[in-house]
Amino acid sequence: MKIICLANNYREHAKEINHPIPENPIFFLKPDTALLRNNQPFFLPDFSDEIHYEVELVIKISRLGKGIAEKFASRYFSSIGIGIDFTARDIQRQCVQKGLPWEIAKAFDNSAVISPRFLPIEQFTDLSNIQFRLDINGKTVQEGNSGDMIFSIERAISHISKYMTLRTGDLLFMGTPPGVGPVKIGDRLQAFLENQLLLDFLIK
C-alpha cells in the first residue's frame, strides 16, 4: 500500500509557503508507517519545533491500474475520506533552500492521518465541488473545495499512473488549501467532509 501526496495543488497554499505554481502534478510518497488511524492521538516529535497541519481530501484507489487515461480515471476510485498531512515546516524549509528531498519533513511516523470512515463517491453530487474544512479547538482554520484544486482527482490519477502502478488500497492525498499552521500539545483537531465530522483527535 502506497501513500501518494500531491504538493502545491492549491494556488493560494503554494503562495503562502513561497513555492511556485506547478505546471504538472507534483507528488511524493509516505511509507505505511506514516499512517495514523482511528482518531488516535498524534504525539509531537522531538526533531521539529514547527509541525504544521494540512487538511486534505484522501482518495482510496479501488482497482489496479497503470497508464490510466484521464477520461477513465474515475473508474479507479470509489470512496473519499479526509486526512491530515503533518509537515515539519522548519525542516522542509531547510530542505527546499538546499535543494534536498522533502521526505525527512513529510514521511515521519504518524504524519499521514486518515479518517476512520471513507464516503462512497455516490454520496457526492459533484466531485468538482466537494467542501471540506478543519477546525482546531472549535475554530475553523482551513476551508477547501475540490473545485479550487489545480489538478483534479482524475488528472492526478492519470499523471501518477504514468510513473507507477496504482494498486487497490493505495491512498492519494490531494493537497491542502491555504491556512496551514502549527499545532501544539492539547489541540483538538476536527475535520469535516461535506459537513460530516470524519476526524476528531488530539495533539499530545
For each residue, the residues with C-beta under 8 A, 3 or more apart:
1: 32 167 169 170 171
2: 29 164 166 167 170 171
3: 29 30 31 32 34 35 112 170 171 173
4: 27 28 29 160 170 171 172 173
5: 27 28 29 30 56 85 106 112 172 173 175
6: 9 25 26 27 151 156 172 173 174 175
7: 19 22 26 27 28 102 175
8: 13 14 19 20 21 22 26 150 175
9: 6 13 22 25 149 150 151 156 174 175 176
10: 13 14 144 148 149 150 175 176 177 178
11: 14 15 21 148 150
12: 15 16 148 177 178
13: 8 9 10 16 17 175 176 177 178 179 180
14: 8 10 11 17 19 20 21 22
15: 11 12 18 19 178
16: 12 13 178 179 180
17: 13 14 89 180
18: 15
19: 7 8 14 15 96
20: 8 14
21: 8 11 14 150
22: 7 8 9 14 25 26 150 151
23:
24: 151 159
25: 6 9 22 151 155 156 159 160
26: 6 7 8 22
27: 4 5 6 7 156 159 160
28: 4 5 7 102 103 106 107
29: 2 3 4 5 103 107
30: 3 5 34 106 107 111 112
31: 3 34 107
32: 1 3 35
33: 109
34: 3 30 31 107 108 109 110 111 112
35: 3 32 110 112 114
36: 40 42 110 111 112 113 114 201
37: 40 114 116
38: 116
39: 116 199 200 201
40: 36 37 201
41: 201 202 203 204
42: 36 84 86 110 113 183 189 201 202 203 204
43: 110 204
44: 51 183 184 185 203 204
45: 48 51 88 108 109
46:
47: 88 91 108
48: 45 51 88 89 90 91 105
49: 90
50: 88 89 90 182
51: 44 45 48 86 87 88 89 182 183
52: 86 87 88 89 180 181 182 183
53: 84 86 134 136 141 142 180 181 182 183 189
54: 84 85 86 87 142 176 180
55: 82 83 84 132 133 134 142 144 176 177 191
56: 5 82 83 84 85 173 174 175 176
57: 80 81 82 83 130 132 144 146 153 173 174 193
58: 80 81 82 83 114 115 118 171 172 173 174
59: 77 79 80 153 157 171 172 174
60: 77 78 79 80 81 118 169 170 171 172
61: 65 76 77 157 166 167 168 169 170 171 172
62: 76 77 78 79 168
63: 75 76 166 168
64: 165 166 167 168
65: 61 68 76 157 161 165 166
66: 161 165 166
67: 161 162
68: 65 72 73 76 157 158 161 166
69: 72 73 158
70: 73 154 155 157 158
71: 154
72: 68 69 75 76
73: 68 69 70 76 77 153 154 155 157 158
74: 77 127 153 154
75: 63 72
76: 61 62 63 65 68 72 73 157 166
77: 59 60 61 62 73 74 80 121 153 157 172
78: 60 62 120 121
79: 59 60 62 118 119 120 121
80: 57 58 59 60 77 118 119 121 124 130 193
81: 57 58 60 114 115 117 118 119 193 198
82: 55 56 57 58 114 115 132 191 192 193 198 199
83: 55 56 57 58 112 113 114 115 171 173 191 199
84: 42 53 54 55 56 112 113 134 189 191 199
85: 5 54 56 106 111 112 173 176
86: 42 51 52 53 54 108 110 111 112 113 183
87: 51 52 54 92 105 106 111 180
88: 45 47 48 50 51 52 91 92 104 105 106 108
89: 17 48 50 51 52 92 93 105 180 182
90: 48 49 50 93 94
91: 47 48 88 94 95 104 105
92: 87 88 89 95 96 102 105 106
93: 89 90 96 97
94: 90 91 97 98 100
95: 91 92 98 100 101 102 104 105
96: 19 92 93 99 100 102
97: 93 94
98: 94 95
99: 96
100: 94 95 96
101: 95 104
102: 7 28 92 95 96 105 106
103: 28 29 106 107
104: 88 91 95 101 107 108
105: 48 87 88 89 91 92 95 102 108
106: 5 28 30 85 87 88 92 102 103 111
107: 28 29 30 31 34 103 104 111
108: 34 45 47 86 88 104 105 111
109: 33 34 45
110: 34 35 36 42 43 86 113
111: 30 34 36 85 86 87 106 107 108
112: 3 5 30 34 35 36 83 84 85 86 171 173
113: 36 42 83 84 86 110 199 201
114: 35 36 37 58 81 82 83 171
115: 58 81 82 83 118 191 193 198 199
116: 37 38 39 198 199
117: 81 198
118: 58 60 79 80 81 115
119: 79 80 81 123 124 193 194 196 198
120: 78 79 123
121: 77 78 79 80 124 127
122:
123: 119 120 194
124: 80 119 121 127 130 194
125: 129
126: 129 130
127: 74 121 124 130 146 152 153
128: 146 147 152
129: 125 126 145 146 147
130: 57 80 124 126 127 145 146 147 193 194
131: 143 144 145 193 194 195
132: 55 57 82 143 144 145 191 192 193 194
133: 55 140 142 143 144 191 192
134: 53 55 84 140 141 142 179 189 190 191 192
135: 138 139 140 141 189 190 191 192
136: 53 139 141 183 187 188 189 190
137: 187 188
138: 135 188
139: 135 136
140: 133 134 135 143
141: 53 134 135 136 179 181
142: 53 54 55 133 134 176 177 178 179 180
143: 131 132 133 140 177 179
144: 10 55 57 131 132 133 148 176 177
145: 129 130 131 132 148 177
146: 57 127 128 129 130 149 152 153 174
147: 128 129 130
148: 10 11 12 144 145 177
149: 9 10 146 152 153 174 175
150: 8 9 10 11 21 22 175
151: 6 9 22 24 25 155 156 159
152: 127 128 146 149 155 156
153: 57 59 73 74 77 127 146 149 156 157 172 174
154: 70 71 73 74 157 158
155: 25 70 73 151 152 158 159
156: 6 9 25 27 151 152 153 159 160 172 174
157: 59 61 65 68 70 73 76 77 153 154 160 161 166 172
158: 68 69 70 73 154 155 161 162
159: 24 25 27 151 155 156 162 163
160: 4 25 27 156 157 163 164 166 172
161: 65 66 67 68 157 158 164 165 166
162: 67 158 159
163: 159 160
164: 2 160 161
165: 64 65 66 161
166: 2 61 63 64 65 66 68 76 157 160 161 170
167: 1 2 61 64 170
168: 61 62 63 64
169: 1 60 61
170: 1 2 3 4 60 61 166 167
171: 1 2 3 4 58 59 60 61 83 112 114
172: 4 5 6 58 59 60 61 77 153 156 157 160
173: 3 4 5 6 56 57 58 83 85 112
174: 6 9 56 57 58 59 146 149 153 156
175: 5 6 7 8 9 10 13 56 149 150
176: 9 10 13 54 55 56 85 142 144 180
177: 10 12 13 55 142 143 144 145 148
178: 10 12 13 15 16 142
179: 13 16 134 141 142 143
180: 13 16 17 52 53 54 87 89 142 176
181: 52 53 141
182: 50 51 52 53 89
183: 42 44 51 52 53 86 136 187 189 203
184: 44 187 203
185: 44 203 204
186: 202 203 204
187: 136 137 183 184 202 203
188: 136 137 138 200 201 202 203
189: 42 53 84 134 135 136 183 199 200 201 202 203
190: 134 135 136 197 199 200
191: 55 82 83 84 115 132 133 134 135 197 198 199 200
192: 82 132 133 134 135 195 196 197 198
193: 57 80 81 82 115 119 130 131 132 196 198
194: 119 123 124 130 131 132
195: 131 192
196: 119 192 193
197: 190 191 192 200
198: 81 82 115 116 117 119 191 192 193
199: 39 82 83 84 113 115 116 189 190 191
200: 39 188 189 190 191 197
201: 36 39 40 41 42 113 188 189
202: 41 42 186 187 188 189
203: 41 42 44 183 184 185 186 187 188 189
204: 41 42 43 44 185 186
